[in-house]
Amino acid sequence: MILHDDETLTRVNDNIELIQKKDGLTFGTDAYLLSAYMREGKSSVAVDYGCGTGIISLLCAARGRFKKIYAVDVQAEFCDVAKRNCLYNRLDSVEVIHSDVRELKLEADVVFTNPPYMKVTSGKANESSAKNIARHEVCGDINDFMASACRVLRFGGFFYAVYRTDRLIDLLDAMRKNSIEPKRMTFVHATKEHQPSMVLVEGKRGGKAGLIITKPLFMEGTDIDYIYEKGEFPDEFCIK
C-alpha cells in the first residue's frame, strides 16, 4: 500500500484501517450509525452514493451485510482512496466506481447515502474543494440523488440515508416524489437535553404509506454501547 504525504492511516471499527486525506472529510459517527442502521441482505447488491473514503461500504463488507457493494463517488481523488482502502483491508466485495450519481446506470436491491447536506448558497464554503463538494450540493441536490435512487433500485428495494434534521422535509419530499416511501425514522441526539442533530431514514421503492418513528437514539447509554459493540441497532429500533 502507498500512503501519500497528505494522508493518514487510522484504525477504526471492525478492525478496518482507514486511509484518509488530512484536509478531507474524516470518519465520523454519522457514517457508523448509517452502516449499523441497514437491515442485512446477504444476497443483495447495494450501492453507496457519495462514498468518499469508502468507509460505510467497508463497514458493511466487513460484516458481510451484502453480497456486492458498488461504492460511487464523483471525485476521482476519493475514488482512488476508496480503492486503496478496499485493497488494503482485503474487502473485495466492494467495487469503486467514479461517476456522477445523476449518470449512474446500475440495478440494485439497496441504495445508501450520507449525501451532501448543505445547499450551494448556504454556509461558508470550505477552502478544500473536496470538502466543499462533499458537503454542498455542487454535483446534484437531494432531488437528484433520489431520482437516481429510483432508477437504480428494484421495486421493493430499500433506501437508507443519514441527514441533517433541518433538511428532513426536503429529503422526505424528494423520496415521495421519486416513489421511495419513508418507512422508518430515528432521530439522533447528543444527550437527552439536546435537540436531534441528525436523522436516520429507511425507505422502500414502491412501498405503501406508513412511517414508523422509533424511540430516539442518544449518544450515551446502553443503546449506543450496543450499536458500537454489535455493529447493528437493538431490535426495538427495527421493523420486522
C-alpha positions as a Markdown table, in Angstrom:
| # | Residue | x | y | z |
|---|---|---|---|---|
| 1 | Met | 0.0 | 0.0 | 0.0 |
| 2 | Ile | 1.2 | 3.5 | -0.8 |
| 3 | Leu | 0.3 | 6.2 | 1.8 |
| 4 | His | 0.6 | 9.7 | 0.3 |
| 5 | Asp | 2.2 | 12.6 | 2.2 |
| 6 | Asp | -1.2 | 14.2 | 2.6 |
| 7 | Glu | -2.9 | 11.1 | 4.1 |
| 8 | Thr | -3.2 | 9.3 | 7.4 |
| 9 | Leu | -3.9 | 5.7 | 8.4 |
| 10 | Thr | -6.3 | 5.3 | 11.2 |
| 11 | Arg | -7.7 | 2.2 | 12.9 |
| 12 | Val | -11.5 | 2.4 | 13.2 |
| 13 | Asn | -14.3 | 0.0 | 13.9 |
| 14 | Asp | -14.5 | -3.6 | 12.7 |
| 15 | Asn | -10.7 | -3.9 | 12.5 |
| 16 | Ile | -10.6 | -1.6 | 9.5 |
| 17 | Glu | -7.5 | 0.6 | 8.9 |
| 18 | Leu | -8.7 | 3.6 | 7.0 |
| 19 | Ile | -6.7 | 5.9 | 4.7 |
| 20 | Gln | -8.0 | 9.4 | 5.0 |
| 21 | Lys | -6.9 | 12.8 | 3.5 |
| 22 | Lys | -5.5 | 15.1 | 6.1 |
| 23 | Asp | -7.6 | 18.0 | 4.7 |
| 24 | Gly | -10.6 | 15.8 | 3.7 |
| 25 | Leu | -13.7 | 14.6 | 5.5 |
| 26 | Thr | -12.8 | 12.2 | 8.3 |
| 27 | Phe | -14.7 | 9.2 | 9.6 |
| 28 | Gly | -17.5 | 10.2 | 11.9 |
| 29 | Thr | -20.4 | 8.9 | 14.0 |
| 30 | Asp | -22.9 | 9.5 | 11.1 |
| 31 | Ala | -21.2 | 7.0 | 8.8 |
| 32 | Tyr | -21.0 | 4.4 | 11.5 |
| 33 | Leu | -24.7 | 4.8 | 12.5 |
| 34 | Leu | -25.8 | 4.5 | 8.9 |
| 35 | Ser | -23.8 | 1.3 | 8.4 |
| 36 | Ala | -25.5 | -0.2 | 11.5 |
| 37 | Tyr | -29.0 | 1.0 | 10.6 |
| 38 | Met | -29.3 | -1.1 | 7.5 |
| 39 | Arg | -31.0 | -4.4 | 7.5 |
| 40 | Glu | -29.0 | -7.4 | 6.4 |
| 41 | Gly | -29.2 | -8.7 | 2.9 |
| 42 | Lys | -26.5 | -11.3 | 2.3 |
| 43 | Ser | -27.8 | -12.0 | -1.3 |
| 44 | Ser | -28.3 | -8.3 | -2.0 |
| 45 | Val | -26.5 | -5.9 | -4.3 |
| 46 | Ala | -26.0 | -2.4 | -2.7 |
| 47 | Val | -24.9 | 1.0 | -4.0 |
| 48 | Asp | -23.2 | 3.6 | -1.8 |
| 49 | Tyr | -23.9 | 7.2 | -3.2 |
| 50 | Gly | -21.0 | 9.6 | -2.4 |
| 51 | Cys | -18.7 | 7.0 | -0.9 |
| 52 | Gly | -15.8 | 9.3 | 0.0 |
| 53 | Thr | -13.1 | 7.1 | 1.5 |
| 54 | Gly | -15.5 | 4.2 | 1.2 |
| 55 | Ile | -15.9 | 3.8 | 5.0 |
| 56 | Ile | -19.6 | 2.9 | 5.0 |
| 57 | Ser | -19.1 | 0.3 | 2.3 |
| 58 | Leu | -16.1 | -1.1 | 4.1 |
| 59 | Leu | -18.0 | -1.5 | 7.3 |
| 60 | Cys | -20.9 | -3.3 | 5.5 |
| 61 | Ala | -18.4 | -5.5 | 3.7 |
| 62 | Ala | -16.5 | -6.4 | 6.9 |
| 63 | Arg | -19.8 | -7.6 | 8.4 |
| 64 | Gly | -20.8 | -9.5 | 5.3 |
| 65 | Arg | -24.0 | -7.4 | 5.1 |
| 66 | Phe | -24.4 | -7.5 | 1.3 |
| 67 | Lys | -23.2 | -9.8 | -1.5 |
| 68 | Lys | -21.8 | -7.0 | -3.6 |
| 69 | Ile | -21.4 | -3.2 | -3.0 |
| 70 | Tyr | -20.7 | -0.6 | -5.6 |
| 71 | Ala | -19.1 | 2.5 | -3.9 |
| 72 | Val | -19.7 | 5.5 | -6.1 |
| 73 | Asp | -18.2 | 9.0 | -5.9 |
| 74 | Val | -17.9 | 11.9 | -8.3 |
| 75 | Gln | -14.5 | 12.9 | -7.1 |
| 76 | Ala | -11.6 | 11.0 | -8.6 |
| 77 | Glu | -9.3 | 11.6 | -5.6 |
| 78 | Phe | -11.8 | 10.0 | -3.3 |
| 79 | Cys | -12.3 | 7.1 | -5.6 |
| 80 | Asp | -8.5 | 6.5 | -5.5 |
| 81 | Val | -8.5 | 6.5 | -1.7 |
| 82 | Ala | -11.6 | 4.2 | -1.6 |
| 83 | Lys | -9.9 | 1.7 | -3.9 |
| 84 | Arg | -6.8 | 1.6 | -1.8 |
| 85 | Asn | -8.9 | 1.2 | 1.3 |
| 86 | Cys | -10.6 | -1.9 | -0.2 |
| 87 | Leu | -7.3 | -3.4 | -1.3 |
| 88 | Tyr | -5.5 | -2.7 | 2.0 |
| 89 | Asn | -8.4 | -4.2 | 4.1 |
| 90 | Arg | -8.9 | -7.1 | 1.6 |
| 91 | Leu | -12.6 | -6.4 | 1.1 |
| 92 | Asp | -13.1 | -7.5 | -2.4 |
| 93 | Ser | -16.9 | -7.4 | -2.3 |
| 94 | Val | -16.7 | -3.6 | -2.8 |
| 95 | Glu | -16.2 | -2.2 | -6.3 |
| 96 | Val | -15.4 | 1.5 | -6.5 |
| 97 | Ile | -17.0 | 3.5 | -9.4 |
| 98 | His | -16.0 | 7.0 | -10.4 |
| 99 | Ser | -19.3 | 8.5 | -11.6 |
| 100 | Asp | -21.8 | 11.3 | -11.0 |
| 101 | Val | -24.9 | 9.6 | -9.5 |
| 102 | Arg | -27.1 | 11.5 | -12.0 |
| 103 | Glu | -25.5 | 9.5 | -14.7 |
| 104 | Leu | -25.3 | 6.1 | -12.9 |
| 105 | Lys | -26.6 | 3.0 | -14.7 |
| 106 | Leu | -26.8 | 0.1 | -12.2 |
| 107 | Glu | -29.5 | -2.1 | -10.8 |
| 108 | Ala | -29.5 | -2.8 | -7.1 |
| 109 | Asp | -31.6 | -4.0 | -4.1 |
| 110 | Val | -30.2 | -1.3 | -1.7 |
| 111 | Val | -29.1 | 2.3 | -2.1 |
| 112 | Phe | -27.5 | 4.0 | 0.9 |
| 113 | Thr | -26.0 | 7.5 | 1.3 |
| 114 | Asn | -24.5 | 10.1 | 3.6 |
| 115 | Pro | -25.2 | 12.8 | 1.0 |
| 116 | Pro | -24.1 | 16.5 | 0.8 |
| 117 | Tyr | -26.5 | 18.2 | 3.2 |
| 118 | Met | -25.9 | 21.9 | 2.5 |
| 119 | Lys | -27.3 | 24.0 | -0.3 |
| 120 | Val | -24.8 | 25.6 | -2.5 |
| 121 | Thr | -25.8 | 29.0 | -1.2 |
| 122 | Ser | -25.7 | 28.1 | 2.5 |
| 123 | Gly | -22.9 | 28.1 | 4.9 |
| 124 | Lys | -19.3 | 29.1 | 4.4 |
| 125 | Ala | -17.5 | 27.3 | 1.5 |
| 126 | Asn | -14.6 | 25.1 | 2.6 |
| 127 | Glu | -11.1 | 26.0 | 1.4 |
| 128 | Ser | -10.7 | 22.4 | 0.3 |
| 129 | Ser | -12.7 | 21.9 | -2.9 |
| 130 | Ala | -13.1 | 18.2 | -2.0 |
| 131 | Lys | -14.8 | 19.1 | 1.3 |
| 132 | Asn | -16.9 | 21.7 | -0.5 |
| 133 | Ile | -18.2 | 19.1 | -3.0 |
| 134 | Ala | -18.7 | 16.5 | -0.2 |
| 135 | Arg | -20.7 | 18.9 | 2.0 |
| 136 | His | -22.5 | 21.2 | -0.5 |
| 137 | Glu | -24.9 | 20.2 | -3.3 |
| 138 | Val | -22.4 | 21.1 | -6.0 |
| 139 | Cys | -22.9 | 17.9 | -8.0 |
| 140 | Gly | -26.6 | 17.4 | -7.5 |
| 141 | Asp | -29.1 | 18.1 | -4.8 |
| 142 | Ile | -31.2 | 15.7 | -2.8 |
| 143 | Asn | -33.8 | 15.5 | -5.5 |
| 144 | Asp | -31.1 | 14.4 | -8.0 |
| 145 | Phe | -29.9 | 11.7 | -5.5 |
| 146 | Met | -33.4 | 10.4 | -5.1 |
| 147 | Ala | -34.2 | 10.4 | -8.8 |
| 148 | Ser | -31.1 | 8.3 | -9.3 |
| 149 | Ala | -32.0 | 6.0 | -6.5 |
| 150 | Cys | -35.4 | 5.5 | -8.0 |
| 151 | Arg | -33.8 | 4.4 | -11.3 |
| 152 | Val | -31.3 | 2.1 | -9.7 |
| 153 | Leu | -33.5 | 0.4 | -7.1 |
| 154 | Arg | -35.5 | -2.6 | -8.0 |
| 155 | Phe | -39.2 | -2.5 | -7.0 |
| 156 | Gly | -39.3 | -3.3 | -3.3 |
| 157 | Gly | -35.7 | -2.3 | -2.8 |
| 158 | Phe | -34.5 | -0.3 | 0.3 |
| 159 | Phe | -33.1 | 3.2 | 0.6 |
| 160 | Tyr | -31.1 | 4.4 | 3.6 |
| 161 | Ala | -29.8 | 7.9 | 4.4 |
| 162 | Val | -28.3 | 9.8 | 7.3 |
| 163 | Tyr | -29.2 | 13.5 | 7.0 |
| 164 | Arg | -29.4 | 16.8 | 8.9 |
| 165 | Thr | -32.7 | 17.4 | 10.7 |
| 166 | Asp | -33.1 | 20.9 | 9.3 |
| 167 | Arg | -33.2 | 19.4 | 5.8 |
| 168 | Leu | -35.5 | 16.5 | 6.7 |
| 169 | Ile | -38.6 | 17.8 | 4.9 |
| 170 | Asp | -36.5 | 18.2 | 1.7 |
| 171 | Leu | -35.4 | 14.6 | 2.0 |
| 172 | Leu | -38.9 | 13.2 | 2.6 |
| 173 | Asp | -40.4 | 15.3 | -0.2 |
| 174 | Ala | -37.8 | 14.1 | -2.6 |
| 175 | Met | -38.3 | 10.4 | -1.6 |
| 176 | Arg | -42.0 | 10.5 | -2.2 |
| 177 | Lys | -41.7 | 12.4 | -5.5 |
| 178 | Asn | -39.4 | 9.5 | -6.6 |
| 179 | Ser | -41.6 | 6.6 | -5.4 |
| 180 | Ile | -39.5 | 5.8 | -2.4 |
| 181 | Glu | -41.8 | 5.7 | 0.6 |
| 182 | Pro | -40.4 | 6.6 | 4.0 |
| 183 | Lys | -40.9 | 3.6 | 6.3 |
| 184 | Arg | -38.7 | 4.1 | 9.4 |
| 185 | Met | -37.0 | 7.1 | 11.0 |
| 186 | Thr | -34.8 | 7.5 | 14.0 |
| 187 | Phe | -33.7 | 10.9 | 15.5 |
| 188 | Val | -30.2 | 11.1 | 17.0 |
| 189 | His | -29.5 | 13.3 | 20.0 |
| 190 | Ala | -26.2 | 14.1 | 21.7 |
| 191 | Thr | -27.9 | 13.9 | 25.1 |
| 192 | Lys | -31.5 | 13.9 | 26.4 |
| 193 | Glu | -31.2 | 17.6 | 26.9 |
| 194 | His | -30.2 | 18.3 | 23.2 |
| 195 | Gln | -32.4 | 18.6 | 20.2 |
| 196 | Pro | -31.7 | 16.0 | 17.5 |
| 197 | Ser | -28.6 | 16.7 | 15.4 |
| 198 | Met | -29.2 | 14.1 | 12.7 |
| 199 | Val | -31.8 | 11.6 | 11.5 |
| 200 | Leu | -31.6 | 8.1 | 10.0 |
| 201 | Val | -34.2 | 7.2 | 7.4 |
| 202 | Glu | -35.2 | 3.9 | 5.7 |
| 203 | Gly | -37.4 | 4.0 | 2.6 |
| 204 | Lys | -38.9 | 1.4 | 0.3 |
| 205 | Arg | -39.1 | 1.6 | -3.5 |
| 206 | Gly | -42.8 | 1.3 | -4.3 |
| 207 | Gly | -43.7 | 0.9 | -0.7 |
| 208 | Lys | -47.2 | 1.6 | 0.8 |
| 209 | Ala | -47.7 | 4.7 | 3.0 |
| 210 | Gly | -46.9 | 4.0 | 6.7 |
| 211 | Leu | -44.0 | 5.5 | 8.7 |
| 212 | Ile | -42.7 | 4.3 | 12.0 |
| 213 | Ile | -40.7 | 6.8 | 14.1 |
| 214 | Thr | -38.6 | 4.8 | 16.6 |
| 215 | Lys | -37.6 | 5.9 | 20.0 |
| 216 | Pro | -34.8 | 8.4 | 19.9 |
| 217 | Leu | -31.2 | 7.4 | 20.0 |
| 218 | Phe | -29.0 | 9.2 | 22.5 |
| 219 | Met | -25.2 | 9.2 | 22.1 |
| 220 | Glu | -24.8 | 8.0 | 25.6 |
| 221 | Gly | -26.2 | 4.9 | 27.4 |
| 222 | Thr | -26.8 | 1.3 | 26.7 |
| 223 | Asp | -28.3 | 1.7 | 23.2 |
| 224 | Ile | -25.3 | 3.4 | 21.7 |
| 225 | Asp | -23.0 | 1.0 | 23.5 |
| 226 | Tyr | -24.8 | -1.9 | 21.9 |
| 227 | Ile | -24.6 | -0.4 | 18.5 |
| 228 | Tyr | -20.8 | 0.1 | 18.8 |
| 229 | Glu | -20.3 | -3.4 | 20.1 |
| 230 | Lys | -22.6 | -5.3 | 17.7 |
| 231 | Gly | -22.5 | -3.0 | 14.6 |
| 232 | Glu | -26.3 | -3.1 | 14.5 |
| 233 | Phe | -29.2 | -1.4 | 16.2 |
| 234 | Pro | -31.2 | -3.1 | 19.0 |
| 235 | Asp | -34.4 | -4.8 | 18.0 |
| 236 | Glu | -36.7 | -2.0 | 19.2 |
| 237 | Phe | -35.3 | 0.3 | 16.5 |
| 238 | Cys | -36.0 | -2.2 | 13.7 |
| 239 | Ile | -39.0 | -3.2 | 11.6 |
| 240 | Lys | -39.5 | -6.9 | 11.4 |
